[in-house]
Amino acid sequence: MSMSGNIFGMIVLEGCHSDHKASSNAMQISRLANGEAETNIHDPNDPTLEQGFNGRQGNLGSGGIIASTCHDYEGSGDVSGISTDGMTSKKYSRQHEDMTLQDIYSKEGDFDDEDDSDWEPLEKHIPVVKWFCVNCTMVNVDDAIYCHICGEHKESGILRHGFLALPSQEADSILNISSERDGELEASCSRTSAPHKSTAVGFDDRMLLHSEVERKSLPHPERPDRLRAIAASLATAGIFPGRCHPITAREITREELQMVHSDENIESVELTSQCVASYFTPDTYANKDSALAARLAAGLCADLASAIYSGRAKNGFALVRPPGHHAGVKQAMGFCLHNNAAVAASAAQVAGAKKVLIVDWDVHHGNGTQEIFEQNKAVLYISLHRHEGGRFYPGTGAANEVGSMGGEGFCVNVPWSRGGVGDNDYIFAFEHIVLPIAYEFAPDITIISAGFDAARGDPLGCCDVTPAGYAQMTKMLSSLSSGKLLVILEGGYNLRSISSSATAVIKVLLGESPESMLENVVPSRSGLQTVLDVLMIQNQFWPTLGSVFSDLQSRWGSFACQEIKRKKRRRFVVPQWWKVGRKKFLHYILSEQLRLNSKGHRKASLWF
């Protein structure tokens, strides 16, 4: 889920007071269904944004935790040299006795009498106003109306209506939703008080309090708007609230966390509640509310797993953050604090499940989940992720990582060798690896670590899975464990991609068929090679894979030919001037024409 980050067992704490009391302004979090969500995760008036290290470090005790004290927040400080209109102030520091050029220029009576009216030694500094795209977080200049990366409107309505709002329209406009859909919304909302629903959704807006305090050049990709966009999509579509019933949130207990985490992880996460801002790794932040958000997320996942296994709910979706699949036994990393999928698996086992299947389709390998269960035969972990020979974060998840200490074969990794992997490769891997192994394992409950950062348009994953692809994978997994399926949100950082994909998955949980089902899937050559490599390794642990491996080996030639034909059909012949440039191409044409003309003149002269 994280794009980078060093793995180390230390946490840097900012703004920790000597009495360990957190101090910050109370955050006002609006409800998402009424469309009043904030559009910027950084409040320019928040005094906590002015924080910084003062270079002092102290030891807080065991567990390799290092704390750093910060400057006092109460004083406003002197923002020297900057006036309210963004112009450079004419005031200068008393520490400097020599006047600057600007001071000399602005001092009356110190110049010669000659006319210097046309001389401007200091041009007025006009700051470049920028805005961050709410959809992909990329920075844009103020004059632009649409994001230069994803095309989203500057005043996008995605946080009010989710992906159902057109990217080319402002927040107050939702013309793409017809009156028929509005009628469906009213009808579905009128059924909210129905006593029983088959699909449960876990959500609590206190999880929005988890955000990065420190101002950075770009908003952190794991931001509260991720939940806002999904919730807005579900509300606009009349799915939740409406067709799904909510699970009451509770905080996970320490005893439940100890089933999957060490005290080091639990205590280091809890310590962040005493500080304004902290970092486990350079990209894994926490604030004073992050520990609460992590406990709520884990508690919701545990209760959903228990309810689904016991039959109180047919299936469910955990709309939670912070994500969890990088959090291991001891460490928090990769945007993750507690491992939500591992906690859910443990809760299902407490409820009576003998065998639990975890399928992780986040674009990053769930190293934390694998570490927790790599010696456990009762939990089968299958992950499909970008790997690229260990060069893609977090670097783990090679095909030969199969488990250890008696758990061999219960870790199955499908490591893609490149980016851009799309529906065909994922569905092909599901058909030939995931489902054959899952059916042989016969789980009592299935849990999906549903990161949507392999979705088309995601800035970190750079892959090409569509909402229809996610829906089809969900449909395929719903045939396992008598339909007892829990989907847990992990990564995904393009708001349109994540909200449309999550909505498509929840529709399948509600019993709807995917909009389109891929049949006669032809994988890419690299995807087919990855599947064959995994089958060769896992064949020794899962006998059912023997026939699948033999069949694919015999069909390798035909698959390669089909891939070549498909690439030829997609080939686009570009104009010659695209390759050499318009000026060079024009020069070439003129030169060639002159050469032919001169040659023609020479030939003509021979006749006379």
N, C-alpha and C positions, 0 to 999 in steps of 0.2 A: 504494500500500500504506500510505502514511502519511496520517494525518488532517490534519496541518498541519506547518508547518516552513518556516523561511526558507531560501532557497537561497543559500548563500555558501560561498566556497572557503576556509574556515578551520576549524580543529579546536581545541577547547578541551580541554586535558589537565589532569586532576586527579590528584594523588598521584604526580607524577613526581619521583623522587628525583634528587639531583644527579648520582649515578653512573649514572642511567638504568637502575636495576635495579628491576623490579617486585616489590612485596612484598604478599602477601595470604595468607590462610589457604587451604590446599589444599581444593578442593571435592570432595566425595564424590558422584559421580554413579552412581546405581544403574541396573542393567539394567532395561529396560522390560517385557520379557516376563514377568518373575516378579512384577510388580505391586508393587515396592517404591519407586516413584518418589516424590519429594518432592511435597508439595501446596502449598508456599509458596515462592515464588522469593526472598523476603527472609528471611534468617536474622537474627533479632533479636540474636543473640550475635556477629554478624560485626562486628568493629571497623571495617571499612571503611565501615559505614553512618553513622559519625559524622563523615564528612569534610565539608569546606566550603572555600570560597575564602577566601584571606586578602587578596585585593585586589591582589596583586603579579602582574605579567605580565612575561614575557621573550620575546625573539625566539629561536626555535629554528633559524632559517635560512630557506632559500628555500621557495617554494610557499605563501606566505601563511599559515603555520602559527603559531598563537599558543598558548603554553603558560602555564599558571597553576599555581604551586606551592600546596601544601595544608598544613594543620596536620599535626603529627606524630601518627601513629596509636598509638605505643607507650604513651603515657600515657593512663590511663583518663579523666582529667579529672574535674572536680568537677561533677556534675550537681546544681547547687545547688537547694535547696528541695524536692527530690522524694525521698521515702522509698520503700522497697521495696514498700510496700502501696499506693502511689499517693496517699497523703495528703500534704498540704503539711507540710513539716518545720518544727519550731519553731526551727530554727537560723536565724540571720540573718547577713548579711554584716557583717564588721568595719568595712567602709568607711562604714557608715551608723550614726551615733551615736544618732539618734532611733529609739526603739523603735516597732515597728508595733503596731497594735491587737491582733493576736494575741499578741505578746510581753507586752503589758500585761495582757491577759486571763489569760494562763497564769502570770503572776508572782504568787505568793502574798503576801497582806498588804497589797496596794495598793488594796483596794476598801473601800467603806463596809460597815457591818455589816447593812445592810438585805438582805432576802431577795431574791435575784436568781436563784433556782433555776429559774424558768421563762423566763429570758432566755437566748437563744442567739445571741450576736452573730456567730458564725462557724459556719455550717453545714459539716459535713464534706463534702468534695468526693468524690463517688463517680464515678470515671471511667466513661465509656460504652464498654463493650467492643464492638469491631466485628470483623467478619470479612469477608474478600474472597471473593467467589464464585469458585471454581476454574474455572467454565465461562466466565463473561463478565467477570470481574475487578471487578464492581460491589461497592460496600461495603454491608454489612448490619449491623444491630444484633445483639447477641449473643442476644437473646431469640428472634429469628427462626430458624426451622428451614430454611425455603426462601428462596432468593434472590427478592427482590421484583421483579427485572427478568426473569429467565429461568426461575424456578421450580426451579432446581437445589437438591438437598439440601445442607445444610451440610457433611455428611460424604460427599460424592459419591464414587462409585466409578469415575468416568470416567477417572481416571489409571491404574486397574488393569485395567479392561475396556473402555475406550473408550465409544463411544456405545451399545454393547450393554448397558451397565448402565443400569437405569432411573433417571431423574432424581429420582424420589421415594424412592430407597432409599439406605442407607448404603454405605460402601465395602466392607464385608464381605459384602454381599448382592448376589447376581446371579441372582435367581430368574427373571428373564425369559429366561435362556438355558436351553434344555431339555437333557435328557440326551442327546437325539439330536445336538445341536450339540456336546456334550462328546465324544461318540464320533467325530464328524467331526474334531474338533480333534486327538484322539489319533492317528487314522489319518493325518491330513495331516502331523503332526509326525514320524511314523515314516518318512515318505518324504523327510525332509530331506536325506539323503545321496545322493539320486538324482543321477546324473552330469550330467544336462542338463535345464534348464528353459527355457521360452520367454520368460518375463518376469523381468527383473532388477530388483532394488531396491537403491538406493544409500543407505546409512545408516551413521553412526558416532556413538556417544554422546558423543564429544568436542565435537560441535557444541552440546551442551547447556550447555557451559561459558560460552557467550556469553550474558550476561545483564546487566541494568542494576544497577550497584552502588549508586547513590544511592537512598536511600529517598524515594519520592514519595507523594502522597496516594492514588494508585492504582497497582497493578502495571502495568508497561508492557505494552501489548497484544501486542507481538512478544516472547514469552516462551518459555522452554524447554518449558513444558507443552504447547505446540502440537505438538511432535514426540512428546512422551510420549503424548498422547491418540491420535494417529494410530497410533503403534506398538502401543499397547495394543489398539486396535480390530483391527488386522491380526493380532496374536497371538491374541486371543480367538477370532476367526473362523477361525483356522488358515490364514491366507493367507501371512503372513510372520512367523516362519519357517514353512515348510511347502510351499506351492505355488510360491513365488518363490525365486529363488536370489540370494544377496547378491553385490555387487561390493566387492572389497577397496578400502578408502579409501586415498587418497594425497593429499599436498599438491600443489596446482598449482605449477608452476614459474614463475619470474619471466618467462622467455621466452614462456611460453604466455599469461600475463596481458598482456604487451606487445602481443599480437595485437589486443587490444580496448581496453586502457586505456593511459593515459599514465603516465610515471614518477611524476607528481604524485599520482595515485590510489594507485598501488602503495606508494609510500613513506609517504604519510600513513596508510594502513591499517596498514602494518608498524610505524610509530612507536607505535601504541597498545599494542603488546606490552610497551613499556617503562614503562607507566603503569597505575595501579590503575583509573582511570576516565577516560573522555574522551568528548567529544561533537563530531560533525561538524556537526550542526545541533541545534536544541533537542530534537528527537525522535529523533535518530539517535545512539545511544550505542555505546560500545565499552568493554571491559575488557581486562585483560592477555591473555586467551585468545581475544579476538574475531578477531584476525588469523589465528590457527591455524584457528578454525572456518570463517572465510571461505575460506581456502586449501583446506581439506578439502571444503567444499561445491562449490567450483569444480572441484576435481580429480575428484570423483565425477561431476559433470555431464559433464566432458570425456571420462572413460573410458566412461560409459554411451553417449554419442553415438557414440564410436568403435566400441564393441562392437555397437551396434544397426546402424550402417551396414555394418559388415563382416560381419554375419550371425552373430556369436557369441551374440547375443541377439535375439529377435524384436522386443521392445519393452521399455520400462523406465519406472520411476518413481523420481525423485530426491527422497528424503525428506530435505531439506536446509534449513538455515538458517545464517546470516542470508540473507534473500531478496536478490534482485539486480536486478530490472528497472528500478529508479530510478537505479541507479549508472551514470553516463555515462562519457565518455572520461576526464574529470578528477575529477569530484566523487563523493563518497559522500553519499547523502541518502535520505530516505524509508524508514528502517530498513535500507537496502541498502548493502553495502560493495563487493563485486565483483559484476559482472553475470554470473550463472550461465548464463543462456540464451545470452548472447553468446559466452561461453567455449565452450559446447557446440556452437554453430553453427560456431565457428572450428575446433574439434577435428574435426567432421564433414567440413569442407572439407579439412583436412589428411589425413584418411583417404580422401579421394577424391570426396566429394560435390560436384557442380557447382552444385546449386541447393538452398537450404535455406529451408523455410517455418517462420516463428515465428508462432503464434497465441497472443495474450495475452488471456485472459478475466478477468484480475484486474480488480476494480472500479475501480482507479486506472490511469490511462494510464502505460504504460511509457516514460516520457520518455527514460530512459537507453538503452534498447534502440533506440529510434528514432534517437537522436543517433548512436549507433555505426554504424548501418547505413543512414542516410538517403541516402547517396550510392552505395550498393552494389546493383547489379542482381542479384547472385547470391543475395541474402538478401531474401526478401519478408516484411515485417512487417505483420501484421493485428492490430489491437487493438480490443476492444469494452469500453467503459468509461463510467462516469458522467462527464459533462463540464459540463453546465448552463451553457453559454456561457462556460466558463473559470473558473467560481466553485468548482468541485470540485477538490480537490488531484490533481495538481500544477498544474492550469490549462492544460496542454498537451493536444494530441490532437484538435484541431478537424478537421472533415472535409476542410478545404482544405489540411491539412498532408499532402502527398503525396510528399515526398522532394525532393531538390535535386541540382544539379550532375550531371545525367545519370541520377539515380536516381528521377526522377519516376514515380509510379505504383507504386513498390515499398514505399511506406508507405500503408496503408489504415486509416483511423480511422473507427470506428463510435461516435460520441459521443452517448450517451443524454442527453436534455434534462431528465431528472428522476430521482428515486429511485424505489424500489419496482419496478424492472424485473424481470420474472420469466421463466419458461421460454419462454412463447410468443414474446416479443420476441427472445430469444436464438436460439431455433431458427429463427424466421423470418429473422433476419439471416444465420444460417448457410446456409439454403437459397438465399437470393437474393443474397448478397454473398460470403461466405467460400468456400463450395464452388465456385461458378462461377469465381472468380478463381484459386483453388488448382488446379483442374483445368487451367485454361489455362496456369498457371505450371509445372505438372508437377514438383513437388519430388522430390529424391532421398531426403530425410528430413524428417519433420515434428516440430517441437518445440513443446510447449505450455507457455507461462508460466501455470501453473495456480494463480492466486490464488483462494481460496475465500471471499473477503470480499464477493462479490456473493450469497452464500448467504443463505437465509432465517435471520433471527436474528442476523446479524453486527452488532455494535455500531457499526462504522465505515462499512460499505458501505450498510446500510439498503436492500437490494434483496431479491428474492424467488425466487432460483434454487434449485431443489430438488436433492437427490442424483440423482434420476431425470433431471433436466435436464442435469446435468454428464455423467452416463453416456451420454445420447443424443448430446451434442456430441462426446464421445470416440469413440463408435461411428461417427459421421459422418466424423471425421478419420482413423479407422483405414483407411478405404478409399483413402487417398492413399499415395503413395510405397511401394507394396507392403506396407503395414502397418508400415513402419519408423517407429515413433512413440515419442518420449521426452516424458514428462510431468515437469515440474520444479515443485516447490512454491514458491509465492510468498507471498501474503498469506492472511488468514483468521484471525479472532480470537475466534470463538465455538467452543469446543472440540467441542461436539456437531455443529455444522454442518460444521466442517472435517474431523472424523474420519469422519463418515458420508459426506460427499461424496468424500473421498479413497478410501475403501473402495469406493464404487460405481464410481469411475473405474478402480481397479486390477482389479476384477472384470471389467470390459470388456476390459482388457488381457489378462486370462487367458482370454478367449474367451467369457465369459458374455454373454448378451443383457441389455440394460437391462430393469428390471422393468416399465416401461411406456414406450411410444414415442408421442410426440405426433404426431398426423396431422391434416391439414386445419387447420393452425395459423392462428389469427386473431390478429394483433398488436394492440396498443393503437394508438390514433390517433397518439400521439406517437412510438411505436416505428416505425410505418409511415412517418411523415414523415421520421424520421431515416434509415431505409433508402433512401427516395427521394432524399433530399439526397445521400447517399453515392454512390448509383448515378449521379446526374447528374454528379458530379465525376469519378468513376473511369471512367465510360463512355468518356472520351477516351483512356484508357490500356489498357483491356481490352475489345476488341470484343465479346466474348461477353456483356457486360452490356447491350448495346443492346436485344436482344429482351426481356430481363428487365425493363428499365426501362419499355419500351412496354407490356408486359403488366400491370405493376403500376399504371401510370397509367390504363389502361382499366378496371381493377378497383377503383379508389379508392373509388368510390361504394358498391359492394357491401360492401367491407371496413368502411367507416364505418357503414353500416346494421347490419352484424352486431355491431359494437362497441357501438352504442347499445342494441340488443336485449339483449346480454349484460349491460350495466350495469343495464338495467331488471329483468332476472331476479334480479340480486344485490341490488337495492334492498331495504332493510329499513325498514319504517315503524315509527318509534319512538313510544311513547306521548307524548301531549301534555305530560304533566308532566315528561318528560325535558328538554324544550326550555325550559320556563319555571321549573322547579324545583318541588319538591313543595309547599312552603309557599305560594308564589304561586298555584299551581294550586288548592290547597285554598281559599285566600282567594277566588279567582275563582269557584269552584263555590258557596261559601256566599253570596257577594254576589249571584250570579245567582239563586240560589234565593230569597233574601230579596226581590229585586226582583220576581220572578215572583209570590211570595206576596202582596206588597203590591199588585201590579197586580190579582191575583185578588180581593183584598178590595175594591178600588175598584169593580171591575166588579160584584161581588155587591151592593154598596151601592146601585147604580143601580136594582136591581129593587125596592127598598123605598121 
